[in-house]
């Protein structure tokens, strides 16, 4: 019988951790550490603590559900405007094909007034979005 050179188990790590350190926290310090760890998104507590000890920068990403909803609705408005533009072109073609020029022009004047109101509303939405961005967005400094 020949001996097999195949060993079982996990392959050894390149740089195995051999030393362990212990730190004691008060209840408030531990709560603060846990909140920082949760915000960091690190995959383990030890990697988070190592990053803090060796002063590696970490980023905290905070997602506000209301902000996400606001941005989704703005994106919905943009798709609505594109749809409106296509429909507007089709409507103008249909008016000139099916009606006399006088009736088509009268309908287009009314459509122009409604379009002006829509443009005004769009400008208001853009102004509100800019104001929202200035007040609520969290920008890194």
Buried (B, 14 or more C-beta within 10 A) or exposed (E): EEEEEEEEEEEEEEEEEEEEEEEEEEEEEEEEBEEBBEBBEBEEEEBBBEBBEEEEEEEEEEEEEEBEEBEEEBEEBEEEEEEEEEEEEEBBEEBBEEEEEEEBEEBBEEBEEEEEEBEEEEEEEEEEBEEBEEEEEEEEE
